[in-house]
């Protein structure tokens, strides 16, 4: 394999010479690269010659097959699998896989990675791109690193100087301003049996509220509400989160409404390694979206960039022609339906700080440069053993210029079980963007109304 695919790219070498604890925004001269040699959100425009093409603006037009109904049909149905990586050839491609991906292939005899041509479809609306450019010279980490200063919206650090800034780019990335989605989560048994848990989720940036006024709740980045709609034994339970920007000033606010008790209570455990909602112990709270929440329990190290085969343009996995039974198989999803492409990713390692507690002692993150979405995460337990491997199956929302996920997976290599979150194939109205939300809809008092069965 060409070893140059795994060395640091010249375009970011300068950043690794800076202190990993730098708090400063970049200079105007550095920011001038955005929109020139870098995309407006900070990816390298240039390709690598033969595998990764030049970025030319992303996918901004819907295919003729799309009906405008939130079911995003495959814009590349003619693309064919180029080759697959399995146990017979995994060592040949190991330079372009994470240790977790390699271990997953070796762990399951029938698991493989189907590789397709690389299409750089990721992009964002023009106003989001412009705000990201402005953020480059204004947004800073607070002194402890556990929050942001001068931040309102869009990607915080398009030219990141350390690993923590890269992770904040994933946390702050634009997700549509305000949207509603109906999704399912499954935690299959080793034999493949599963029972879906269904959710209705709403997400709204503070600045996207219909009644937003400057200065209103100005330490909140976004509001998130998750209501369980099935099965009946869980239906009516609702989670509400106010995600704060400066978590030293104020930690995440979270509340739970229990439909059985008919009461709302604060939920401080909805963070870090608290149990994920209705996940049968298969994920932590901060596993959702591959990573979320305060980063203060870890030391973050920027390793650089490399080229990795990651799930991308995964439209088939969101097809309404598939049932959940078509996707969910013993041990892992049906990889015949997946699509992987070679993309440049930022590699960040998070190591648990001395004196802090978390079930994951170390995590290796691989973040797509074109979208700032985390693509792959390798999770290690406190003894240093590789434990869980997460992947997000990327899908560009081409009628709104928003990168998203078809769904995310989390494989437990020790137990042989796994979790899939974000399935939409059997759901009605899977995604609705541009929903109108007002601040009163994200209050603890509103949870009781949302929890009525």
C-alpha positions as CSV (number, residue, x, y, z in Angstrom):
1,X,0.0,0.0,0.0
2,X,1.1,3.6,-0.6
3,X,2.4,4.8,2.8
4,X,1.7,8.4,1.9
5,X,-2.0,7.7,2.5
6,X,-1.3,7.5,6.2
7,X,1.1,10.3,6.8
8,X,0.0,13.8,7.8
9,X,-1.0,16.0,5.0
10,X,1.1,19.0,4.3
11,X,-1.9,21.2,4.5
12,X,-2.3,20.5,8.2
13,X,1.2,19.9,9.3
14,X,1.5,23.4,10.7
15,X,-1.4,22.8,13.1
16,X,0.4,20.0,14.8
17,X,3.3,22.3,15.7
18,X,0.9,24.4,17.8
19,X,0.1,23.7,21.4
20,X,-2.6,21.1,21.9
21,X,-4.0,23.5,24.5
22,X,-4.2,26.6,22.3
23,X,-7.3,28.6,22.9
24,X,-6.9,31.2,20.2
25,X,-8.8,31.5,16.9
26,X,-6.8,31.5,13.7
27,X,-5.5,34.6,12.0
28,X,-7.1,36.4,9.1
29,X,-4.3,35.1,6.9
30,X,-4.9,31.5,7.8
31,X,-8.7,31.9,7.5
32,X,-8.2,33.2,3.9
33,X,-7.5,29.6,2.9
34,X,-11.2,28.8,3.4
35,X,-12.9,28.8,0.1
36,X,-9.6,28.7,-1.7
37,X,-7.3,25.7,-1.0
38,X,-9.8,24.6,1.6
39,X,-13.5,24.2,1.3
40,X,-15.6,26.8,3.3
41,X,-15.8,24.4,6.2
42,X,-12.1,23.4,6.2
43,X,-11.6,20.3,4.1
44,X,-8.9,20.1,1.5
45,X,-10.4,20.9,-1.9
46,X,-7.8,18.9,-3.8
47,X,-8.0,15.2,-4.5
48,X,-5.2,12.7,-4.1
49,X,-4.8,11.9,-7.8
50,X,-6.5,8.6,-8.3
51,X,-8.7,7.6,-5.4
52,X,-10.2,10.7,-3.8
53,X,-11.6,13.3,-6.3
54,X,-11.5,17.1,-5.9
55,X,-14.3,18.7,-4.0
56,X,-16.5,20.6,-6.4
57,X,-19.3,21.8,-4.2
58,X,-21.0,18.6,-3.1
59,X,-24.3,17.1,-4.0
60,X,-26.9,19.8,-4.2
61,X,-29.5,18.4,-6.6
62,X,-32.0,15.7,-5.9
63,X,-32.3,12.8,-8.3
64,X,-35.4,12.4,-10.4
65,X,-36.4,9.5,-8.2
66,X,-36.8,11.7,-5.1
67,X,-40.4,12.6,-4.3
68,X,-39.7,15.3,-1.7
69,X,-41.1,13.1,1.1
70,X,-38.1,12.7,3.3
71,X,-37.2,9.3,1.8
72,X,-33.8,10.0,0.2
73,X,-33.4,7.7,-2.8
74,X,-30.0,6.7,-4.1
75,X,-28.6,9.3,-6.5
76,X,-26.0,6.8,-7.7
77,X,-27.9,3.6,-8.5
78,X,-25.5,2.8,-11.4
79,X,-22.4,2.6,-9.2
80,X,-21.0,-0.9,-8.8
81,X,-19.0,-2.4,-6.0
82,X,-15.3,-2.1,-6.9
83,X,-14.0,-4.8,-4.5
84,X,-14.6,-6.0,-1.0
85,X,-12.4,-6.3,2.0
86,X,-12.8,-9.5,4.0
87,X,-10.7,-12.0,6.0
88,X,-8.9,-13.1,2.9
89,X,-7.3,-9.7,2.1
90,X,-7.8,-7.5,5.2
91,X,-4.1,-7.2,5.8
92,X,-3.6,-5.8,2.3
93,X,-5.9,-2.9,3.2
94,X,-5.0,-2.4,6.8
95,X,-3.4,1.0,6.3
96,X,-6.8,2.3,5.3
97,X,-8.9,0.7,8.1
98,X,-9.2,1.4,11.8
99,X,-8.1,-1.3,14.2
100,X,-11.7,-1.7,15.1
101,X,-12.8,-2.2,11.5
102,X,-10.0,-4.8,11.1
103,X,-11.1,-6.6,14.3
104,X,-14.7,-6.6,13.1
105,X,-13.7,-8.3,9.9
106,X,-11.7,-10.9,11.7
107,X,-14.4,-11.4,14.3
108,X,-17.1,-12.5,11.9
109,X,-16.5,-14.9,9.0
110,X,-19.2,-13.4,6.9
111,X,-18.4,-9.7,7.5
112,X,-16.9,-7.6,4.8
113,X,-16.5,-4.0,3.6
114,X,-17.9,-3.4,0.1
115,X,-15.9,-0.5,-1.5
116,X,-17.3,1.9,-4.1
117,X,-15.9,4.9,-5.9
118,X,-15.5,8.0,-3.8
119,X,-18.0,10.7,-4.3
120,X,-17.5,13.9,-2.2
121,X,-21.2,14.7,-1.8
122,X,-20.9,16.6,1.5
123,X,-21.8,20.3,1.7
124,X,-23.8,22.8,3.7
125,X,-26.1,25.8,2.9
126,X,-24.2,28.9,1.8
127,X,-25.1,30.9,4.9
128,X,-23.8,28.1,7.1
129,X,-20.6,28.1,5.1
130,X,-20.2,31.8,5.5
131,X,-20.8,31.7,9.2
132,X,-18.2,28.9,9.5
133,X,-15.6,31.1,7.7
134,X,-16.4,33.9,10.2
135,X,-16.1,31.5,13.2
136,X,-12.5,30.7,12.2
137,X,-11.3,34.1,13.5
138,X,-13.7,34.6,16.4
139,X,-14.6,31.3,18.2
140,X,-12.3,30.1,20.9
141,X,-12.2,27.4,23.5
142,X,-12.7,28.5,27.0
143,X,-9.7,28.1,29.2
144,X,-10.6,24.6,30.5
145,X,-11.5,23.5,27.0
146,X,-15.0,22.5,28.2
147,X,-16.9,25.0,26.2
148,X,-16.8,27.8,23.5
149,X,-16.6,31.5,23.5
150,X,-18.2,33.8,20.8
151,X,-20.1,30.9,19.3
152,X,-23.7,31.0,18.0
153,X,-24.0,28.5,15.1
154,X,-22.3,26.5,12.3
155,X,-18.9,24.7,12.5
156,X,-16.8,26.2,15.3
157,X,-13.3,25.6,14.1
158,X,-12.9,25.1,10.3
159,X,-9.1,25.2,10.7
160,X,-8.7,23.2,14.0
161,X,-5.5,23.5,16.0
162,X,-6.0,20.5,18.3
163,X,-8.0,17.4,18.8
164,X,-10.6,19.0,21.1
165,X,-11.4,21.6,18.4
166,X,-12.0,18.8,15.9
167,X,-14.5,17.1,18.3
168,X,-16.3,20.4,18.8
169,X,-16.7,20.6,15.0
170,X,-18.6,17.4,15.1
171,X,-20.7,18.6,18.1
172,X,-21.4,22.0,16.5
173,X,-21.9,20.9,12.9
174,X,-25.1,22.2,11.2
175,X,-27.9,19.6,11.3
176,X,-30.7,21.6,9.6
177,X,-31.5,24.3,12.1
178,X,-34.7,22.5,13.2
179,X,-35.9,19.1,12.2
180,X,-38.2,16.2,13.3
181,X,-37.5,12.6,12.7
182,X,-39.2,9.2,13.3
183,X,-36.7,6.5,13.8
184,X,-36.2,3.0,15.4
185,X,-33.4,1.5,17.5
186,X,-32.7,-2.2,17.6
187,X,-30.4,-4.3,19.9
188,X,-30.5,-7.8,18.3
189,X,-29.8,-10.9,20.2
190,X,-26.8,-13.0,18.9
191,X,-29.3,-15.1,16.8
192,X,-30.6,-11.9,15.1
193,X,-33.9,-11.7,16.9
194,X,-34.9,-8.1,17.7
195,X,-37.8,-5.8,18.8
196,X,-37.7,-2.2,17.6
197,X,-38.0,0.7,19.9
198,X,-39.5,3.7,18.1
199,X,-38.8,7.3,18.7
200,X,-40.0,10.7,17.6
201,X,-37.1,13.2,18.0
202,X,-37.0,16.9,17.5
203,X,-33.9,19.0,17.3
204,X,-33.7,22.8,17.2
205,X,-30.8,25.2,17.4
206,X,-31.4,28.0,19.8
207,X,-31.0,30.6,17.0
208,X,-33.6,28.6,14.9
209,X,-36.5,29.0,17.3
210,X,-39.4,30.9,15.9
211,X,-39.4,33.2,18.9
212,X,-35.6,33.5,19.3
213,X,-34.3,36.9,20.5
214,X,-30.6,37.8,20.9
215,X,-29.6,37.1,24.5
216,X,-32.4,34.6,25.1
217,X,-31.0,31.5,26.9
218,X,-27.7,32.4,25.2
219,X,-25.7,29.6,26.8
220,X,-27.7,26.9,25.0
221,X,-26.5,25.5,21.7
222,X,-29.5,23.4,20.8
223,X,-32.6,21.7,22.2
224,X,-33.3,18.0,21.8
225,X,-36.5,16.1,22.7
226,X,-36.9,12.3,22.3
227,X,-40.2,10.6,22.8
228,X,-40.6,6.8,22.8
229,X,-43.7,5.8,20.7
230,X,-43.3,2.0,20.9
231,X,-43.4,-0.6,22.3
232,X,-46.3,0.1,24.6
233,X,-44.4,-0.7,27.8
234,X,-42.1,2.3,27.1
235,X,-44.4,4.5,25.0
236,X,-44.9,8.0,26.5
237,X,-41.4,8.3,28.1
238,X,-39.8,11.5,27.0
239,X,-36.3,12.9,27.3
240,X,-35.5,16.6,27.1
241,X,-32.0,18.1,26.7
242,X,-30.8,21.7,26.6
243,X,-27.2,21.3,25.4
244,X,-25.1,24.2,26.8
245,X,-22.2,25.9,25.0
246,X,-20.1,26.7,28.1
247,X,-20.4,23.6,30.2
248,X,-18.2,25.0,33.0
249,X,-20.7,27.9,33.4
250,X,-23.6,25.4,33.3
251,X,-23.6,21.7,32.6
252,X,-26.1,20.1,30.2
253,X,-29.7,20.4,31.4
254,X,-31.7,17.2,31.1
255,X,-35.2,16.0,32.2
256,X,-37.1,12.8,31.9
257,X,-40.9,12.3,31.9
258,X,-41.9,8.9,33.1
259,X,-45.3,8.0,31.7
260,X,-46.0,5.4,34.3
261,X,-45.3,7.7,37.2
262,X,-46.6,10.8,35.4
263,X,-43.8,13.0,36.7
264,X,-41.0,15.0,35.3
265,X,-37.6,14.8,37.0
266,X,-34.1,16.1,36.4
267,X,-31.8,13.6,34.7
268,X,-28.1,14.3,35.4
269,X,-27.2,10.7,34.4
270,X,-28.2,11.5,30.8
271,X,-24.5,12.2,30.0
272,X,-21.1,10.5,29.8
273,X,-21.4,6.7,30.4
274,X,-25.0,6.8,31.8
275,X,-27.1,4.1,30.1
276,X,-28.5,5.0,26.6
277,X,-32.3,5.2,26.3
278,X,-33.9,1.8,25.9
279,X,-30.6,0.4,24.6
280,X,-30.5,-2.9,26.7
281,X,-27.1,-1.8,28.0
282,X,-25.6,-1.7,24.5
283,X,-24.6,2.0,24.5
284,X,-23.8,4.9,26.7
285,X,-25.5,8.3,26.7
286,X,-22.5,9.8,24.9
287,X,-22.5,7.0,22.2
288,X,-25.5,8.6,20.6
289,X,-24.5,10.5,17.4
290,X,-21.2,8.6,17.8
291,X,-20.2,11.2,20.4
292,X,-22.1,14.0,22.3
293,X,-21.8,16.0,25.4
294,X,-19.1,17.5,27.5
295,X,-15.5,16.5,26.6
296,X,-14.0,17.2,30.0
297,X,-13.3,13.6,31.2
298,X,-10.8,13.0,28.4
299,X,-7.5,14.3,27.1
300,X,-7.8,14.9,23.4
301,X,-4.9,14.4,21.0
302,X,-4.9,15.3,17.3
303,X,-3.0,12.5,15.4
304,X,-3.5,14.1,12.0
305,X,-5.2,13.0,8.9
306,X,-5.3,9.7,7.0
307,X,-7.3,8.0,4.3
308,X,-9.9,5.6,5.6
309,X,-12.6,3.4,4.1
310,X,-15.7,4.7,5.8
311,X,-19.5,4.3,5.2
312,X,-20.6,6.9,2.7
313,X,-23.6,7.7,0.5
314,X,-25.5,4.9,2.3
315,X,-28.8,5.6,0.6
316,X,-29.7,1.9,0.1
317,X,-29.7,1.4,3.8
318,X,-32.5,4.0,4.1
319,X,-34.7,2.6,1.3
320,X,-38.3,2.1,2.1
321,X,-38.2,-1.1,0.0
322,X,-36.2,-2.7,2.8
323,X,-37.7,-4.0,6.0
324,X,-35.7,-4.0,9.2
325,X,-35.5,-7.8,8.9
326,X,-33.7,-7.3,5.6
327,X,-31.0,-5.2,7.3
328,X,-30.6,-6.8,10.7
329,X,-28.8,-10.1,10.7
330,X,-27.0,-12.2,13.4
331,X,-23.9,-10.4,14.6
332,X,-24.1,-7.4,12.2
333,X,-26.1,-5.7,9.6
334,X,-26.3,-7.1,6.0
335,X,-23.1,-5.7,4.6
336,X,-24.3,-6.4,1.1
337,X,-26.5,-3.3,1.5
338,X,-23.7,-1.0,2.8
339,X,-21.4,1.3,0.8
340,X,-17.9,2.3,1.8
341,X,-15.6,4.9,0.1
342,X,-12.1,6.1,0.6
343,X,-12.2,9.5,2.3
344,X,-9.8,11.7,4.3
345,X,-10.5,11.7,8.0
346,X,-9.2,13.5,11.0
347,X,-7.8,11.1,13.6
348,X,-8.3,12.1,17.2
349,X,-7.5,10.0,20.3
350,X,-9.4,10.6,23.6
351,X,-7.7,9.1,26.7
352,X,-9.5,9.1,30.1
353,X,-7.9,11.6,32.5
354,X,-6.4,10.5,35.7
355,X,-9.0,10.5,38.5
356,X,-12.0,10.5,36.0
357,X,-14.4,7.6,35.5
358,X,-15.9,6.3,32.3
359,X,-16.4,2.8,30.9
360,X,-14.3,3.7,27.9
361,X,-10.7,4.2,28.9
362,X,-9.7,5.3,25.4
363,X,-11.5,6.2,22.1
364,X,-10.1,6.7,18.7
365,X,-12.3,8.9,16.5
366,X,-12.1,9.2,12.7
367,X,-14.0,12.4,11.5
368,X,-14.9,13.0,7.8
369,X,-13.2,16.1,6.6
370,X,-16.0,17.1,4.3
371,X,-18.8,17.1,6.8
372,X,-17.2,17.1,10.3
373,X,-19.4,14.0,11.1
374,X,-17.7,11.3,13.0
375,X,-17.5,8.2,10.7
376,X,-15.8,5.5,12.9
377,X,-15.0,5.2,16.6
378,X,-12.9,2.5,18.2
379,X,-13.7,2.1,22.0
380,X,-11.4,0.5,24.5
381,X,-12.2,-0.6,28.0
382,X,-10.2,0.4,31.1
383,X,-7.7,-2.4,30.6
384,X,-6.9,-1.3,27.0
385,X,-8.9,-4.0,25.3
386,X,-10.7,-3.1,22.1
387,X,-14.4,-3.4,23.0
388,X,-16.9,-1.6,20.8
389,X,-16.7,-0.3,17.2
390,X,-19.1,2.4,16.0
391,X,-19.8,3.4,12.4
392,X,-22.1,6.1,11.0
393,X,-23.5,5.4,7.6
394,X,-23.3,8.8,5.9
395,X,-26.1,10.2,3.7
396,X,-26.3,13.7,2.2
397,X,-29.7,15.3,2.5
398,X,-29.5,16.7,-1.0
399,X,-32.7,18.9,-1.0
400,X,-31.4,20.9,2.0
401,X,-27.6,20.6,1.8
402,X,-27.3,18.8,5.1
403,X,-25.0,15.8,5.8
404,X,-26.8,13.2,8.0
405,X,-26.7,9.5,8.8
406,X,-28.8,6.7,7.3
407,X,-28.2,5.2,10.8
408,X,-25.4,4.4,13.2
409,X,-24.1,1.0,14.4
410,X,-22.2,0.0,17.5
411,X,-20.7,-3.5,17.5
412,X,-19.7,-5.1,20.8
413,X,-16.8,-7.4,19.9
414,X,-16.8,-9.0,23.3
415,X,-20.4,-10.0,23.6
416,X,-21.2,-10.5,19.9
417,X,-24.2,-8.2,20.1
418,X,-24.7,-4.8,18.4
419,X,-27.0,-1.8,18.3
420,X,-28.5,0.1,15.4
421,X,-29.9,3.6,15.9
422,X,-31.7,5.8,13.4
423,X,-33.5,3.2,11.2
424,X,-36.3,4.8,9.1
425,X,-37.2,2.1,6.5
426,X,-40.5,1.2,8.2
427,X,-41.3,4.6,9.7
428,X,-43.8,7.2,8.3
429,X,-42.5,10.7,7.8
430,X,-38.9,9.8,8.6
431,X,-37.3,13.3,8.2
432,X,-39.0,16.7,8.2
433,X,-36.6,19.7,8.0
434,X,-37.4,23.3,8.6
435,X,-40.0,22.5,11.3
436,X,-41.2,25.5,13.2
437,X,-40.5,25.3,17.0
438,X,-41.0,27.8,19.8
439,X,-39.1,27.9,23.1
440,X,-42.1,26.7,25.1
441,X,-42.0,23.4,23.3
442,X,-38.6,22.7,25.0
443,X,-39.6,23.3,28.6
444,X,-40.0,20.7,31.3
445,X,-43.7,21.6,31.5
446,X,-44.1,20.5,27.9
447,X,-42.8,17.0,28.6
448,X,-46.1,15.9,30.2
449,X,-48.1,16.9,27.1
450,X,-45.6,15.0,24.8
451,X,-45.8,11.9,27.0
452,X,-49.5,11.3,26.7
453,X,-50.0,7.9,25.2
